[in-house]
Amino acid sequence: MSKQLFHTVLALILSAIIVLIGNWIGYKVVPTEALMGMLVIILIAGAGFALKMIIPWKTIPGILYVAGISIIVSLPITPGSEQVIEWASAIDIQAFTTPLLAYAAIGIGNSLADFTKLGWKSIVIGSMVFLGTFLGSAIIAEIVLRIQGIV
């Protein structure tokens, strides 16, 4: 097994464990109920990254393969799509944020020397982008929730 493949499989397994625990704590879904959905998501992600390694187009990001497989698997014309969607719906999408943010932090930590070369202006601009994204998302959510009469 290549080093890259080993690291990808390890990252998928660790992410799955973190997501299942986060889903259990935050959304009260017992891990055994969400296990099949997590396995489906891991298989889709693994297949996408395998395609990325096999297909020679290096400019296409791996996430595009994962998204494409996800769409195909969940199409109504795909046999078993109802079961796949039922299994995957046991996992709340927000449970994925913890490992996602952890990997982002690790990615920044690995290139901290490059990050510090950008200077203080990039930190201010990055903070403004994060703040703007957060406020924009909050405003949109507020508007949609008010339209729906939930708030």
C-alpha positions as CSV (number, residue, x, y, z in Angstrom):
1,M,0.0,0.0,0.0
2,S,1.4,3.4,-1.0
3,K,2.1,6.0,1.7
4,Q,-0.5,8.4,0.2
5,L,-3.2,5.7,0.0
6,F,-2.4,4.7,3.6
7,H,-2.7,8.3,4.8
8,T,-6.0,8.8,2.9
9,V,-7.5,5.6,4.4
10,L,-6.3,6.6,7.9
11,A,-7.8,10.1,7.5
12,L,-11.1,8.7,6.3
13,I,-11.3,6.3,9.2
14,L,-10.4,9.0,11.8
15,S,-12.8,11.4,10.3
16,A,-15.6,8.8,10.4
17,I,-15.0,8.2,14.1
18,I,-15.0,11.9,14.9
19,V,-18.1,12.4,12.9
20,L,-19.9,9.5,14.5
21,I,-19.0,10.8,18.0
22,G,-20.0,14.4,17.1
23,N,-23.3,13.1,15.6
24,W,-23.9,11.2,18.8
25,I,-23.1,14.0,21.2
26,G,-24.6,16.9,19.2
27,Y,-27.6,15.3,17.5
28,K,-28.3,12.3,19.8
29,V,-27.9,9.7,17.0
30,V,-26.4,6.5,18.3
31,P,-23.3,5.6,16.3
32,T,-24.8,2.1,15.4
33,E,-27.7,3.9,13.8
34,A,-25.4,6.1,11.7
35,L,-22.8,3.5,10.9
36,M,-24.2,2.3,7.6
37,G,-24.4,5.9,6.4
38,M,-20.9,6.6,7.5
39,L,-19.7,3.5,5.6
40,V,-21.4,4.7,2.5
41,I,-19.9,8.1,2.8
42,I,-16.4,6.6,3.4
43,L,-16.8,4.3,0.4
44,I,-17.9,7.2,-1.8
45,A,-15.0,9.4,-0.6
46,G,-12.6,6.5,-1.1
47,A,-13.8,5.8,-4.6
48,G,-13.5,9.5,-5.5
49,F,-9.9,9.6,-4.2
50,A,-9.1,6.3,-6.0
51,L,-10.4,7.8,-9.2
52,K,-8.2,10.9,-8.6
53,M,-5.2,8.6,-8.4
54,I,-6.1,6.5,-11.4
55,I,-7.4,9.1,-13.9
56,P,-4.5,11.0,-15.4
57,W,-6.1,14.5,-15.4
58,K,-4.1,16.1,-12.6
59,T,-5.9,19.5,-12.8
60,I,-9.3,18.0,-11.6
61,P,-9.5,18.1,-7.8
62,G,-10.4,14.9,-6.0
63,I,-13.5,16.5,-4.4
64,L,-15.0,16.8,-7.9
65,Y,-14.8,13.0,-8.3
66,V,-16.3,12.5,-4.8
67,A,-19.2,14.9,-5.7
68,G,-19.8,13.2,-9.0
69,I,-20.0,9.8,-7.4
70,S,-22.3,11.1,-4.7
71,I,-24.7,12.6,-7.2
72,I,-24.8,9.4,-9.3
73,V,-25.4,7.2,-6.2
74,S,-28.2,9.4,-5.0
75,L,-30.0,9.8,-8.3
76,P,-33.6,8.3,-8.3
77,I,-32.7,6.1,-11.3
78,T,-29.8,4.5,-9.5
79,P,-30.8,1.2,-7.9
80,G,-30.6,1.4,-4.1
81,S,-30.5,5.2,-4.0
82,E,-33.4,5.3,-1.5
83,Q,-31.5,3.1,0.9
84,V,-28.2,5.1,0.5
85,I,-30.1,8.4,1.1
86,E,-31.8,6.9,4.2
87,W,-28.5,5.7,5.6
88,A,-26.7,8.9,4.9
89,S,-29.5,11.1,6.3
90,A,-28.8,9.6,9.8
91,I,-25.7,11.8,9.9
92,D,-26.2,15.5,10.4
93,I,-24.0,17.5,8.0
94,Q,-22.8,19.7,10.8
95,A,-21.1,16.7,12.5
96,F,-18.6,17.0,9.6
97,T,-17.4,20.4,10.7
98,T,-15.2,19.3,13.5
99,P,-12.9,17.1,11.5
100,L,-13.0,19.5,8.6
101,L,-11.9,22.4,10.7
102,A,-9.2,20.3,12.4
103,Y,-7.8,19.3,9.0
104,A,-7.8,22.9,7.9
105,A,-5.9,23.9,11.0
106,I,-3.4,21.1,10.4
107,G,-3.0,22.3,6.8
108,I,-2.3,25.8,8.0
109,G,0.0,24.5,10.7
110,N,2.0,22.5,8.1
111,S,2.6,25.6,6.1
112,L,2.9,28.1,8.9
113,A,6.3,29.3,7.7
114,D,4.6,30.2,4.3
115,F,1.7,31.7,6.2
116,T,3.8,34.0,8.2
117,K,5.5,35.3,5.1
118,L,2.2,36.7,3.9
119,G,2.4,39.4,6.6
120,W,0.0,41.0,9.0
121,K,-2.2,42.4,6.2
122,S,-3.2,39.0,5.0
123,I,-4.3,38.1,8.6
124,V,-6.5,41.2,8.7
125,I,-8.0,40.5,5.3
126,G,-8.5,36.8,6.1
127,S,-10.3,37.8,9.4
128,M,-12.5,40.2,7.4
129,V,-13.3,37.5,4.9
130,F,-14.3,35.1,7.7
131,L,-16.3,37.8,9.4
132,G,-18.1,38.8,6.2
133,T,-18.8,35.2,5.4
134,F,-20.2,34.6,8.9
135,L,-22.3,37.7,8.9
136,G,-23.6,37.1,5.3
137,S,-24.6,33.5,6.2
138,A,-26.3,34.7,9.4
139,I,-28.3,37.4,7.5
140,I,-29.3,34.9,4.8
141,A,-30.3,32.4,7.5
142,E,-32.3,35.0,9.4
143,I,-34.2,36.1,6.2
144,V,-35.0,32.5,5.2
145,L,-36.1,31.5,8.7
146,R,-38.4,34.6,8.9
147,I,-39.9,33.9,5.5
148,Q,-40.6,30.4,6.7
149,G,-42.1,31.7,9.9
150,I,-39.7,29.7,12.1
151,V,-38.3,32.7,13.8
